[in-house]
Amino acid sequence: MDDAISILIVDDEQRNLDALEAVLTDPSYRVLKATDADEALRLLLDNDVAAIVLDIKMPGVSGFELARLIKGTKRFREIPIVFLTAYMMEDQDVLAGYGAGAVDYLTKPVHPQVLRHKLSVFAELFRKTRALAELNATLETRVSERTAELERSEAALRRAAEQKDAFLATLAHELRNPLAPLRTGLDYLVHQPAPTPAIGRVVGTMNRQLDHMVRLIDDLLDVARVSRGLLELKRERLDLSAVVREAIGDLHPVAQSRSLVITSSIDERVAVDADRTRIRQILGNLLDNAAKFSPAGGTIRVELVRERDRAIVRVTDEGLGIPDDQLDRVFEMFTRVERRASTSPAGLGLGLAIGRQLAEMHGGSLTVQSRGPDQGATFALALPALPHETAPSVAPPAAAPRQSAGRLRVVLIEDNVDAAEVLALWLEDLGHTVSVANDGLEGLELVQSVRPALVLCDIGLPGIDGVEVCRRVKAQIGDGAPAMVALTGWGMPTDRERTKQAGFQDHLVKPVALDKLREVLDRVVAARESA
């Protein structure tokens, strides 16, 4: 019987063994018999024993000595031993038996009911101990299986996150490439006198919509960087009033197109330790949302105040408002608040989510209040304020864009023919001499023959990529190598590190604003003039 409990009886006389076996005849027991210590130890090794009935007086190894051997073995240490004796024992002998590991004594001849009762207690204890051990083993197996399952799930999530980040980076690259000639062309047209007011308005509208598309692409990449903790803040002391005014200035074209009124109340003495680009990003999203959901002719109010040790920027609109049950949802990733009868574009639901995370990275917060539908909303950005005495002086207004002072020989290596053509047109309009190549090997040959001062080089080129082009230019020309600028749709930190290691001085992500590219040109001109 599989569930029978094994009981070991040890006695040097066979008739005693037979008598004990008869007493213990029971379907729930399996009686193991041994006449000496060697046989008893063999049976113990081969069987899982619940209790031992052990005669004290045996030739060779006595019951006391065998008990000590059994209790000295880790595997058998917990097995209860009942000693049998045919003699009256002195107290010191009893104590010696207990010292050897006995739990009880029985005197021959054994009373059957007493023996059965004592062994039934040990058998029940053995059953419960075995059941508990089986339960523990089952639990350990389940825990191991669950742990392995969780590890597999975690690995799958990591792979999915990596695939998502790779997809977003590739998507951004593929979207930025066609946007590059649009950005360059529109920047070029914006700085040209418009033939008619209508064309000027059309160009302005196209420029604003392109800015919106670029912002959406940047938001997609920021989702991956922020969620993985890869976004680093470049902190500096900021005159927050100047940053707020810049953000308001960026909104003016949109406000004018929708007849929106922007009013402001700005404390000029507020300074913060923050990343200028990221604060502009937060404020830009807040102002864009306010304009998007405001009725034509409405008013947007912007307030900058210092409240104790916090700098607070509040953006209030008179628009569609937010229902109470959705206030907590506006900052969730990929969430769009349901607004009745709204004809405004819904967006991706990224800007506010990223804005809150950026605010928290600065040690601040981004919150919202609304009295309900059609009652407008107020978004508040709170940042730790610097003490008054550390506030930087107000920066002078930025100078108007100017033409590059010098003339350069430029090699442009770009496989997107449209992008290369528009950018070359703009560079030539500034007075630079431009040579264009559409693959890596052609570009390398052009650099060798033209010996330019500046190379604008795409990274994803046919033939050899831009990184290899840069390495070969540096190796072949040496100290006289031109300034190398990467012009690419790849903008992840790993991409920037890769171009830096190859020897590029700058890494510009498409679509590049022409004012930013003009700064690069001016630096190259200044470096050549000072050489």
DOVEX-341978 format. One record per atom (N, C-alpha, C): residue in one letter; x, y, z. Coordinates in steps of 0.001 Angstrom, whole numbers, plus 500000, padded with zeros to 6 digits. Layout:
<recs>
AXYZ ...
</recs>
This chain:
<recs>
M500845498804500000 M500000500000500000 M500877501240500000 D500612502110499060 D501493503257498871 D501474504198500063 D500323504288500784 D500212505248501879 D500573504651503239 A501003503380503286 A501337502746504568 A502559503410505184 I502553503539506506 I503640504161507244 I504622503073507683 S505919503278507422 S506939502281507774 S507365502434509231 I507327501314509964 I507784501257511348 I508913500233511408 L510052500622511967 L511207499722512094 L511271499184513511 I511285497822513617 I511462497194514929 I512782496429514897 V513577496596515977 V514910496001516044 V515014495189517338 D515254493870517169 D515398492986518341 D516206491784517891 D517128491303518751 D517987490204518343 D517281488854518407 E516066488811518981 E515338487548519057 E514175487593518074 Q514096486574517220 Q513092486542516157 Q511679486465516721 R511517485694517859 R510165485569518402 R509626486917518880 N510550487753519394 N510103489092519815 N509678489926518599 L510428489793517515 L510065490523516287 L508706490070515780 D508466488761515796 D507186488259515310 D506054488743516188 A506290488788517499 A505241489240518414 A504910490709518176 L505942491531518009 L505718492959517760 L505023493172516412 E505407492362515413 E504772492502514101 E503294492161514192 A502948491137515021 A501543490765515191 A500767491885515861 V501387492529516827 V500722493657517516 V500447494785516540 L501351494989515624 L501254496132514700 L500598495772513378 T499942494591513326 T499247494230512093 T498121495230511846 D498295496016510816 D497346497106510517 D497613497550509073 P496568497744508273 P496811498158506875 P497567499478506736 S497499500277507784 S498156501585507695 S499642501515508023 Y500135500343508475 Y501541500201508825 Y502233499217507886 R503501499467507661 R504378498517506974 R505541498276507916 V505599497045508484 V506575496732509522 V507873496239508893 L508987496901509260 L510326496500508832 L511026495881510033 K511668494677509865 K512264493960510986 K513770493820510794 A514521494030511892 A515974493863511870 A516410493199513164 T517409492282513048 T517896491571514227 T519217492124514739 D519828493080513999 D521085493662514465 D521216495080513914 A522271495742514350 A522466497143513992 A522703497319512487 D523508496427511875 D523816496571510452 D522553496488509604 E521705495524509902 E520472495370509127 E519541496561509373 A519517497041510598 A518663498194510922 A519096499433510129 L520412499671510077 L520899500843509335 L520622500706507839 R520734499472507293 R520437499279505871 R518984499593505564 L518083499104506436 L516657499376506244 L516347500873506346 L517033501545507242 L516842503004507370 L517262503732506104 L518374503254505515 L518848503896504289 L517888503695503127 D517205502524503102 D516366502174501965 D514918502604502134 N514528503062503322 N513112503343503570 N512956504641504354 D511758505231504190 D511404506435504929 D510620505997506156 V511259505999507318 V510717505384508530 V510085506442509425 A508880506125509973 A508171507073510843 A508602506929512298 A508951505695512756 A509355505481514156 A510160504190514257 I510947504094515341 I511797502917515564 I511486502369516954 V511225501053516986 V511085500351518264 V512362499538518433 L513156499856519489 L514537499364519573 L514795498683520909 D515228497392520804 D515604496655522013 D516933497190522541 I517028497303523852 I518256497854524442 I519364496809524478 K519043495625524929 K520057494587525131 K520200493747523863 M521228494065523089 M521522493291521883 M523009492994521863 P523393491778521348 P524824491474521245 P525489492385520215 G526765492588520353 G527475493457519409 G527187494911519733 V526447495556518902 V526086496958519108 V524807497009519911 S524843497648521073 S523664497716521934 S522654498719521374 G521469498688521984 G520429499635521570 G520848501077521785 F521525501345522922 F522007502717523190 F522980503163522099 E523928502286521747 E524936502649520741 E524301502857519354 L523343501975519018 L522666502128517729 L521867503436517699 A521216503760518817 A520452505016518879 A521371506212518655 R522557506157519254 R523496507274519062 R523933507380517605 L524154506244516939 L524505506263515516 L523386506890514672 I522171506480514996 I521019506995514226 I520876508496514442 K520905508944515679 K520713510373515976 K521902511214515526 G523048510569515303 G524204511314514817 G524186511547513316 T523203510975512632 T523073511145511184 T521970512152510897 K522269513180510109 K521316514271509876 K519998513759509315 R520075512802508395 R518865512323507734 R517907511667508717 F518449510964509779 F517605510176510687 F517403510860512035 R517920512062512184 R517972512696513505 R516583512903514113 E515569513127513286 E514242513457513799 E513346512231513989 I513840511015513695 I512994509823513847 I512849509483515336 P511605509385515847 P511429509029517272 P511804507566517533 I512472507329518681 I512921505982519063 I512252505612520387 V511614504432520389 V511024503885521611 V511867502674522029 F512468502719523236 F513308501628523732 F512434500541524362 L512820499280524119 L512207498117524760 L513225497495525719 T512758497135526890 T513665496489527851 T512890495458528657 A513563494348528992 A512950493308529824 A513380493439531271 Y514128494492531598 Y514694494611532940 Y514275495936533561 M514206495952534835 M514018497208535552 M515316497993535446 M515212499281535158 M516414500068534913 M516619501101535999 E517876501312536306 E518219502361537242 E518020503720536565 D517929504754537405 D517684506103536868 D518775506538535895 Q520063506173536242 Q521131506599535356 Q521035505940533986 D520489504675533951 D520313504008532668 D519210504683531851 V518143505091532556 V517047505785531874 V517547507100531278 L518303507821532103 L518850509089531618 L519784508865530436 A520583507788530499 A521482507489529388 A520693507217528116 G519550506509528260 G518719506235527096 G518136507498526496 Y517631508360527362 Y517116509629526827 Y518242510445526187 G519417510350526795 G520555511061526216 G520936510519524859 A520688509233524643 A520995508618523346 A519954508946522290 G518825509534522705 G517836509961521715 G516489509326521859 A516243508553522900 A514955507901523066 A513880508921523421 V512648508644522986 V511522509493523386 V510632508786524390 D510796507452524525 D509964506725525488 D510588505359525768 Y510113504712526865 Y510522503366527232 Y509278502500527354 L509390501268526889 L508349500267527113 L509014499002527679 T508298498348528607 T508859497169529270 T508213495913528694 K509064494946528382 K508566493666527916 K507948492898529086 P506902492132528853 P506164492055527587 P505365493345527342 V505310493730526095 V504689495009525739 V503176494862525722 H502498495865526298 H501043495889526229 H500663496357524824 P499940495549524054 P499661495877522641 P498996497238522448 Q497964497528523264 Q497257498799523052 Q498154500010523318 V499013499879524331 V499928500993524634 V500881501228523469 L501440500117522937 L502370500262521816 L501661500858520599 R500456500321520293 R499744500851519124 R499399502330519304 H498991502702520522 H498633504097520758 H499847505011520581 K500984504656521155 K502176505495521050 K502622505622519586 L502636504489518874 L503089504547517498 L502099505292516596 S500791505235516950 S499820505976516138 S500067507484516212 V500502507954517376 V500833509376517518 V502004509741516607 F503053508887516637 F504217509165515778 F503842509055514292 A502972508099513957 A502573507916512558 A501803509145512051 E500889509645512909 E500128510832512499 E501042512039512326 L502005512183513249 L502968513276513121 L503780513131511833 F504145511899511505 F504908511655510279 F504078512025509053 R502767511627509066 R501903511957507920 R501821513470507720 K501602514192508793 K501472515644508682 K502781516293508237 T503896515769508772 T505192516316508365 T505447516065506886 R505098514828506438 R505289514503505026 R504376515353504139 A503125515533504580 A502204516364503802 A502696517803503700 L503228518308504831 L503757519677504832 L504959519791503906 A505827518757503928 A506996518774503039 A506564518743501573 E505540517919501278 E505039517865499902 E504434519204499484 L503696519827500438 L503112521139500146 L504208522172499892 N505243522140500744 N506366523066500544 N507037522850499190 A507216521562498846 A507835521266497550 A506963521775496405 T505632521578496549 T504711522062495512 T504771523579495408 L504781524226496587 L504853525693496592 L506161526176495981 E507251525504496325 E508542525899495757 E508539525720494239 T507921524634493796 T507835524414492346 T507010525511491685 R505862525824492323 R505003526876491771 R505698528228491789 V506424528501492891 V507158529760492965 V508235529817491888 S508941528698491710 S509983528656490673 S509378528851489288 E508243528170489044 E507593528313487745 E507107529742487541 R506507530323488611 R506006531691488502 R507148532677488313 T508248532451489032 T509413533324488882 T509956533256487456 A510049532024486932 A510527531870485551 A509576532543484571 E508257532416484840 E507268533056483973 E507404534577484015 L507585535120485240 L507764536568485375 L509038537033484691 E510106536233484826 E511356536593484161 E511186536601482644 R510433535603482134 R510172535582480693 R509337536788480279 S508332537120481115 S507485538275480799 S508297539564480827 E509162539667481852 E509995540866481950 E510936540983480762 A511519539852480373 A512406539871479202 A511630540252477947 A510391539729477838 A509569540073476668 A509227541556476668 L508924542098477863 L508622543535477957 L509845544372477602 R511027543918478075 R512251544652477720 R512470544627476214 R512279543442475618 R512453543350474163 R511440544236473441 A510191544234473960 A509163545066473335 A509512546541473464 A510031546941474651 A510415548339474846 A511566548720473922 E512538547804473797 E513666548081472894 E513190548169471450 Q512275547260471067 Q511741547295469705 Q510951548579469473 K510189548988470509 K509420550231470379 K510349551419470200 D511405551477471028 D512353552597470917 D513036552593469549 A513419551386469091 A514051551304467772 A513078551726466676 F511815551302466823 F510804551700465837 F510613553217465830 L510510553814467029 L510305555262467100 L511502556008466511 A512713555524466805 A513896556182466255 A513918556077464732 T513581554887464228 T513561554713462774 T512445555535462141 L511277555537462797 L510167556337462287 L510541557812462243 A511158558294463329 A511561559699463351 A512552559996462235 H513501559079462019 H514480559272460947 H513800559332459588 E512870558396459354 E512208558350458058 E511311559564457841 L510718560081458918 L509875561269458792 L510710562533458642 R511861562563459314 R512685563775459271 R513326563980457895 N513637562895457236 N514283563047455924 N513429563840454945 P512148563489454728 P511350564324453815 P511021565696454381 L511045565836455713 L510770567153456300 L511943568114456114 A513159567559455938 A514343568426455854 A514250569434454708 P513943569001453458 P513843570019452402 P512673570971452618 L511584570482453238 L510468571377453532 L510877572453454528 R511607572015455587 R512048572973456599 R512993574013455992 T513956573540455240 T514930574441454630 T514254575378453637 G513380574809452809 G512713575632451813 G511817576685452435 L511069576312453454 L510188577288454101 L510983578360454831 D512057577946455515 D512904578955456170 D513458579935455142 Y513809579408453997 Y514324580269452933 Y513245581247452464 L512032580741452268 L510943581600451791 L510507582612452836 V510548582216454119 V510139583129455186 V510995584376455197 H512272584235454862 H513192585371454895 H513238586133453562 Q512386585703452627 Q512304586426451352 Q511043587302451355 P511082588468450689 P509868589276450601 P508796588536449797 A507577588494450340 A506487587768449676 A505980588562448487 P505747587893447357 P505221588603446184 P503870589246446468 T503033588568447236 T501717589109447585 T501436588782449048 P500551589565449703 P500182589245451097 P499611587829451236 A498849587376450250 A498262586037450339 A499332584961450386 I500359585097449525 I501449584121449534 I502195584167450867 G502365585370451402 G503018585485452703 G502255584746453784 R500901584861453761 R500091584152454756 R500170582641454563 V500167582218453301 V500249580777453027 V501580580209453531 V502670580921453249 V503988580459453714 V504025580414455236 G503444581435455871 G503407581444457337 G502624580274457895 T501480579971457267 T500677578826457714 T501442577523457541 M502076577345456386 M502852576131456146 M503983576000457160 N504612577108457496 N505721577088458443 N505240576655459825 R504074577184460249 R503543576804461563 R503167575325461598 Q502555574826460530 Q502171573420460504 Q503383572498460472 L504432572940459803 L505658572141459802 L506268572110461198 D506249573254461891 D506726573280463277 D505942572287464125 H504628572219463891 H503784571286464642 H504188569839464360 M504456569509463102 M504867568151462752 M506191567793463406 V507135568725463397 V508437568470464028 V508257568252465525 R507363569031466136 R507129568875467573 R506544567501467883 L505638567009467041 L505058565685467261 L506139564603467187 I507043564728466226 I508128563748466108 I509014563777467350 D509340564973467813 D510172565094469012 D509447564514470224 D508125564710470313 D507357564147471429 D507417562623471417 L507319562020470240 L507393560563470157 L508718560044470690 L509801560709470364 L511111560277470857 L511255560561472347 D510689561687472804 D510776562009474228 D510042560984475074 V508960560413474550 V508245559364475281 V509201558236475629 A509968557782474649 A510905556675474880 A512006557098475843 R512561558302475650 R513687558727476486 R513262558963477928 V512119559621478128 V511673559923479489 V511301558646480226 S510551557746479558 S510092556527480223 S511249555626480620 R512366555668479879 R513523554832480212 R514578555576481027 G514280556816481400 G515223557591482206 G516474557987481459 L516381558117480134 L517558558446479324 L517658559936479015 L516644560711479422 L516644562137479123 L517441562880480194 E518454563613479782 E519286564357480716 E518963565838480610 L518864566492481765 L518594567931481806 L519907568706481773 K519945569744480976 K521098570647480933 K520714571914481678 R520946571885482964 R520471572970483829 R521365574206483736 E520729575331483899 E521430576604484019 E520515577567484759 R521093578673485204 R520261579694485836 R519486580438484753 L518165580415484891 L517312581009483865 L516537582188484440 D516487583255483656 D515519584311483922 D514196583803483360 L513314583306484247 L512104582643483789 L511186583601483034 S511241584882483389 S510383585838482679 S510763585909481197 A512073585838480905 A512512585883479510 A512035584650478755 V512087583477479399 V511639582246478747 V510138582290478486 V509389582812479453 V507937582924479271 V507622583859478106 R508331584982478022 R508089585928476921 R508430585283475571 E509502584488475531 E509848583802474278 E508742582842473860 A508190582109474823 A507110581163474511 A505873581901474011 I505564583039474646 I504422583836474189 I504673584349472777 G505898584781472511 G506237585257471173 G506053584185470121 D506409582932470466 D506228581839469514 D504758581603469186 L503866581935470138 L502439581688469940 L501755582781469119 H502385583931469000 H501719585063468357 H501189584762466959 P501948584088466060 P501392583814464733 P500094583010464788 V500045581998465651 V498825581199465794 V497709582055466361 A498030582872467374 A497019583727467992 A496431584694466979 Q497291585272466151 Q496797586213465150 Q495897585526464140 S496246584315463745 S495431583613462752 S494045583283463290 R493882583202464603 R492579582873465197 R491995584035465986 S492592585222465840 S492116586438466520 S492082586252468038 L493045585506468582 L493134585320470025 L493893586481470653 V493489586840471859 V494158587902472612 V494999587254473708 I496285587618473776 I497167587090474822 I497488588217475785 T497127588044477047 T497485589017478079 T498470588357479031 S499330589155479638 S500348588577480519 S500590589464481730 S500925588816482835 S501357589486484056 S502588588734484537 I503752589370484384 I505021588653484563 I505878589345485605 D506268588597486619 D507230589070487616 D508624588939487005 E509309590055486857 E510609590071486180 E511752589545487042 R511478589275488319 R512578588938489241 R512669587443489543 V511997586601488789 V511945585171489098 V513018584426488304 A513853583690489015 A514903582884488378 A514796581439488852 V515151580512487989 V515102579086488310 V516362578409487795 D516653577242488349 D517755576393487862 D517116575304487015 A517195575437485693 A516416574545484835 A517042574443483455 D516541573478482693 D516931573271481302 D516060574173480426 R516676575152479778 R515911576138478999 R515050575460477929 T515649574522477194 T514916573871476108 T513688573143476624 R513819572440477748 R512710571656478270 R511631572543478882 I512020573649479509 I511006574574480034 I510247575212478871 R510976575574477800 R510303576093476616 R509337575041476048 Q509740573786476088 Q508890572709475582 Q507599572619476395 I507705572682477726 I506510572609478582 I505593573795478297 L506166575007478321 L505352576204478107 L504751576207476697 G505515575759475713 G504994575697474350 G503779574788474259 N503832573621474937 N502695572713474929 N501478573321475619 L501700574010476740 L500585574630477462 L499929575715476619 L500749576552475992 L500196577627475176 L499531577083473914 D500121576074473293 D499500575462472118 D498136574873472463 N498052574191473618 N496767573624474046 N495739574719474287 A496186575798474931 A495268576902475205 A494721577483473906 A495598577657472899 A495152578195471608 A494266577189470877 K494612575900470972 K493876574873470240 K492432574778470715 F492212574901472017 F490877574681472562 F490157575974472947 S490692577114472513 S490022578395472759 S489164578768471559 P488031579413471797 P487205579877470670 P487878581054469974 A487601581223468701 A488145582363467965 A487749583664468670 G488719584558468807 G488471585820469487 G488587585736470999 G488913584556471541 G489025584392472984 G490311584977473534 T490465584874474849 T491618585448475544 T492396584349476260 I493719584414476138 I494621583528476877 I495423584400477836 R495396584051479107 R496112584822480124 R497318584019480615 V498457584681480643 V499696584062481127 V500186584854482328 E500472584133483414 E500896584781484662 E502153584098485179 L503144584903485565 L504345584390486223 L504470585092487564 V504440584323488644 V504548584887489994 V505511584025490801 R505978584620491869 R506777583879492851 R505936583726494104 E505727582490494550 E504972582208495759 E505876581427496702 R506348582121497731 R507340581586498667 R508583581125497880 D508863579830497901 D510079579355497221 D509763578697495887 R508597578982495333 R508196578375494066 R507933579449493019 A508362579170491798 A508018580002490654 A506829579345489962 I505749580096489753 I504512579550489205 I504195580247487885 V504032579441486837 V503555579950485549 V502159579380485330 R501158580273485200 R499783579836484970 R499344580257483570 V498765579317482853 V498223579578481524 V496723579294481589 T495905580331481370 T494450580214481506 T493784580530480170 D492842579677479788 D492095579929478549 D490608579987478858 E489835580399477874 E488377580502478009 E487693579461477138 G488367578336476955 G487921577367475974 G486955576325476473 L487125575093475953 L486152574030476148 L486133573474477559 G487182573712478333 G487213573218479703 G487400571713479776 I487442571211481002 I487680569780481239 I486679569296482280 P485915568243481996 P484995567695483000 P485744567228484241 D485076567299485393 D485719566912486660 D486254565489486622 D485502564583485995 D485917563177486015 D487069562881485076 Q487552563905484342 Q488661563683483420 Q489893564532483743 L489819565292484837 L490956566145485196 L492220565331485426 D492074564157486070 D493252563342486381 D493803562631485146 R493023562590484057 R493437561817482895 R494258562633481898 V494218563959482005 V494840564763480947 V496354564575480894 F496952564106482002 F498406563928482030 F498828562485481765 E497870561621481409 E498213560235481115 E498690560120479667 M499686559236479453 M500266559055478133 M499224558530477153 F499206559094475948 F498325558686474860 F496841558801475217 T496528559701476170 T495137559906476571 T494632561221476006 R493429561177475451 R492791562395474951 R491495562595475712 V491302563791476228 V490103564093476999 V488920564221476053 E487811563605476446 E486607563671475622 E485927565014475835 R485820565770474751 R485151567065474810 R484004567051473807 R482843567414474259 R481677567365473375 R481769568462472320 A481299568133471159 A481186569092470053 A482493569816469782 S483627569124469971 S484925569761469726 S485361569516468298 T485707570591467607 T486256570463466251 T487754570668466250 S488353570840467424 S489790571052467520 S490523569742467318 P491709569793466737 P492488568557466571 P492826567952467915 A492675566626468024 A492862565974469332 A494320565764469687 G495208565586468699 G496617565337468990 G496858563903469421 L498104563635469827 L498500562280470215 L498338562018471702 G498066563045472484 G497981562842473927 G499330562661474575 L500364563331474041 L501716563176474566 L502221564432475283 G501854565598474774 G502470566835475245 G502338567062476740 L501124566911477284 L500922567159478709 L501582566074479554 A501540564818479079 A502180563730479830 A503683563963479931 I504298564332478804 I505734564609478813 I506018565853479655 G505149566864479534 G505339568091480307 G505356567831481797 R504429566996482290 R504417566703483731 R505695565977484149 Q506127565008483360 Q507342564275483720 Q508566565201483705 L508629566109482737 L509742567065482704 L509693567986483910 A508492568431484291 A508361569285485479 A508841568554486729 E508470567285486867 E508884566507488036 E510387566261488026 M510984566101486836 M512439565949486762 M513153567205487264 H512495568356487163 H513054569619487672 H512742569830489152 G512064568857489779 G511656569030491172 G510391569862491309 G509643569983490218 G508433570786490229 G507191569969489974 S506141570633489474 S504873569953489220 S504145570663488092 L503197569934487487 L502329570492486463 L500916570037486793 T500016570983487057 T498662570665487486 T497655571418486626 V496374571045486777 V495319571692486005 V494084571884486874 Q493362572962486619 Q492078573220487253 Q491094573659486178 S489843573244486332 S488799573664485402 S487471573599486124 R486602574572485859 R485276574580486465 R484286573727485692 G484748573095484607 G483880572189483873 G483784572559482411 P482934571861481668 P482781572121480230 P482433573578479935 D483094574116478915 D482882575489478445 D483300576548479463 Q484062576141480487 Q484493577084481520 Q485993577340481481 G486668576880480432 G488102577093480322 G488896576225481277 A490201576414481267 A491090575639482130 A492318576470482471 T492918576160483615 T494159576811484037 T495195575743484328 F496283575772483583 F497414574882483830 F498479575667484586 A499059575028485610 A500061575707486438 A501350574891486469 L502436575505486023 L503770574915486112 L504470575524487313 A504840574679488278 A505537575148489481 A506959574598489482 L507941575484489710 L509350575105489736 L510008575698490978 P511042575031491517 P511782575641492628 P512439576939492166 A512200578013492914 A512753579325492550 A514097579535493236 L515008580201492552 L516288580573493151 L516096581802494032 P516937581960495058 P516858583181495872 P517043584416494998 H516480585526495437 H516519586745494632 H517941587161494274 E518871587003495239 E520212587520494991 E520967586717493925 T520490585491493626 T521184584699492615 T520552584837491239 A519515585662491134 A518857585800489845 A519798586424488829 P519922585870487671 P520801586431486650 P520205587717486086 S521061588518485579 S520585589733484945 S519814589376483685 V518870590256483341 V518040589984482167 V518913589975480929 A518820588903480150 A519653588776478945 A519201589793477907 P520121590371477197 P519739591311476147 P518976590576475057 P518098591295474360 P517351590636473284 P518283590083472226 A517892588939471695 A518737588287470687 A518810589142469432 A519993589131468846 A520175589907467620 A519397589269466483 A518964590094465557 A518236589584464395 A519160588709463568 P518606587684462912 P519434586815462061 P520206587622461032 R521448587260460829 R522282588003459897 R522894587053458891 Q523397587606457824 Q524083586811456816 Q525453586387457342 S525886585207456960 S527218584768457360 S528266585738456810 A529248586038457643 A530216587079457297 A531158586632456187 G531619585386456208 G532613584963455235 G532027584086454149 R532878583655453253 R532475582781452166 R533250581480452299 L532568580382452172 L533194579078452397 L532992578173451192 R533948577256451023 R533740576139450111 R533098575017450937 V531947574582450514 V531168573599451269 V530916572384450389 V531133571204450960 V530721569956450307 V529515569429451070 L528432569211450356 L527193568683450933 L527015567251450432 I527035566291451361 I526875564877451009 I525508564438451519 E524561564253450615 E523169563989450970 E522517563164449859 D521959561993450228 D521358561141449209 D519926561540448869 N519309562387449686 N517985562918449360 N518183564096448410 V517889563878447139 V518190564881446113 V517450566181446378 D516171566094446776 D515399567312447049 D516005568104448195 A516368567395449273 A516962568075450424 A518281568729450041 A519099568020449265 A520391568572448853 A520200569805447975 E519235569760447076 E519025570878446148 E518578572140446890 V517629572001447804 V517119573177448525 V518186573750449443 L518913572881450148 L519946573367451061 L521078574035450284 A521454573454449171 A522504574071448350 A522058575439447852 L520785575570447468 L520256576860447020 L520395577909448107 W520058577534449328 W520151578485450447 W521605578862450724 L522508577878450732 L523919578164450986 L524497579071449904 E524153578815448669 E524655579659447583 E524080581067447660 D522846581190448140 D522240582510448309 D522999583328449354 L523625582622450326 L524449583300451331 L525836583643450794 G526169583160449604 G527456583477449008 G528479582370449093 H528118581204449619 H529047580086449733 H529090579292448426 T530206578615448214 T530358577740447053 T530039576316447487 V529103575700446801 V528606574404447263 V528823573341446186 S529380572181446609 S529500571004445756 S528690569890446410 V527899569185445606 V526957568195446142 V527336566801445668 A527293565838446617 A527456564414446301 A526276563670446896 N525860562595446215 N524677561865446663 N524970560492447257 D526248560130447417 D526584558912448150 D527936559098448822 G528279558148449700 G529470558313450524 G530763558338449758 L530957557411448807 L532209557353448053 L532386558579447161 E531295559011446527 E531361560217445710 E531703561430446579 G531120561468447769 G531410562574448669 G532858562593449111 L533437561416449371 L534838561331449781 L535754561835448668 E535450561449447427 E536251561927446294 E536120563443446124 L534914563956446368 L534682565387446221 L535459566181447275 V535502565648448495 V536273566317449549 V537750566361449179 Q538274565269448587 Q539679565220448198 Q539994566237447106 S539069566417446183 S539345567313445056 S539035568779445376 V537984569037446110 V537569570419446386 V538331571024447557 R538701570189448513 R539336570638449761 R538506571758450412 P537271571423450863 P536373572432451408 P536767572831452825 A536167573916453292 A536314574317454692 A535292573611455575 L534190573188454968 L533099572584455737 L532481571451454929 V532191570337455632 V531468569223455037 V530190568999455837 L529050569110455158 L527753568764455741 L527408567379455236 C527356566415456143 C527301565013455718 C526142564270456379 D525297563686455547 D524254562790456052 D524927561520456585 I524209560780457448 I524784559556458018 I524347558326457235 G523062558206456943 G522569557023456237 G522757557147454737 L523982556956454284 L524315557130452865 L524520555779452188 P524236555687450901 P524619554481450150 P526132554453449935 G526642553291449614 G528096553156449434 G528755552953450779 I529224554021451375 I529717553996452754 I528938555048453523 D528669554796454813 D527845555738455558 D528652556958455979 G527953557943456520 G528594559201456881 G529662559067457945 V529470558121458868 V530479557914459911 V531797557466459282 E531726556552458314 E532942556089457652 E533553557191456792 V532696558010456169 V533201559155455402 V534041560051456302 C533518560364457474 C534236561246458400 C535564560630458827 R535558559353459143 R536797558694459578 R537858558766458470 R537436558511457226 R538408558509456129 R538913559918455830 V538032560911455924 V538476562299455714 V539522562668456754 K539261562337458008 K540210562658459078 K541536561931458864 A541460560671458422 A542674559880458237 A543475560341457024 Q542800560699455936 Q543485561030454693 Q544029562462454674 I543298563381455277 I543714564791455217 I544460565220456472 G544122564630457598 G544853564935458825 G544548566319459362 D545618567090459682 D545439568393460325 D544671569380459454 G544737569234458164 G544040570167457279 G542614569752456967 A542075568803457718 A540733568302457439 A539697569399457647 P538635569407456856 P537588570408457010 P536761570157458269 A535997571169458663 A535038570976459750 A533972570001459279 M533681568992460095 M532722567957459733 M531462568127460571 V530329568252459912 V529047568430460593 V528095567342460109 A527578566539461054 A526600565504460715 A525231566155460556 L524585565851459459 L523255566379459157 L522374565162458908 T521562564765459934 T520960563437459889 T519588563420460544 G518822562410460201 G517533562186460844 G517644561351462100 W518836560806462387 W519040560008463607 W519433560942464742 G518636560934465827 G518886561901466888 G518948561334468285 M519059559994468427 M519145559397469759 M520531559649470351 P520656559577471699 P521969559783472331 P523051558867471776 T522695557628471465 T523699556708470905 T524167557185469532 D523256557804468765 D523641558327467446 D524616559492467597 R524349560351468562 R525227561501468790 R526610561049469257 E526637560039470119 E527924559531470597 E528707558898469448 R528001558223468553 R528658557570467414 R529318558595466495 T528610559680466189 T529188560704465306 T530328561445466007 K530189561629467316 K531263562300468059 K532539561475468023 Q532393560158468241 Q533554559279468215 Q534208559251466831 A533403559427465778 A533956559410464419 A534734560680464089 G534454561785464807 G535187563029464561 G534340564197464111 F533012564047464085 F532152565174463733 F532175566220464845 Q532260567512464450 Q532223568583465447 Q530806568889465902 D529833568712465027 D528440569008465362 D527552567888464848 H526411567719465527 H525411566723465133 H524082567460465045 L523622567754463837 L522374568477463624 L521304567502463157 V520151567541463850 V519070566611463540 V518089567272462581 K517775566568461511 K516823567069460526 K515408567099461131 P514585568019460697 P514889569166459832 P515563570264460645 V516635570815460133 V517431571806460848 V516937573204460480 A516664574025461494 A516313575422461231 A517539576127460654 L517306576974459678 L518434577624458998 L519202578549459927 D518550579146460897 D519269579989461849 D520308579174462620 K519954577928462962 K520901577070463676 K522066576689462770 L521767576402461504 L522832576068460564 L523709577283460293 R523100578464460293 R523894579681460082 R524901579875461221 E524521579499462446 E525461579604463572 E526687578719463324 V526465577520462777 V527584576625462460 V528483577257461408 L527878577814460370 L528664578471459317 L529495579613459883 D528880580402460760 D529606581534461339 D530779581065462198 R530609579956462918 R531713579433463730 R532873578986462850 V532554578346461738 V533618577907460823 V534337579117460236 V533575580130459849 V534185581358459312 V535089581993460352 A534596582099461585 A535384582725462653 A536656581937462929 A536554580616462907 A537733579786463160 A538771579962462067 R538349580085460807 R539292580263459697 R539937581647459751 E539149582648460150 E539701583999460213 E540711584155461337 S540503583398462435 S541430583500463568 S542651582613463398 A542612581702462432 A543732580766462237 A544926581479461601 
</recs>
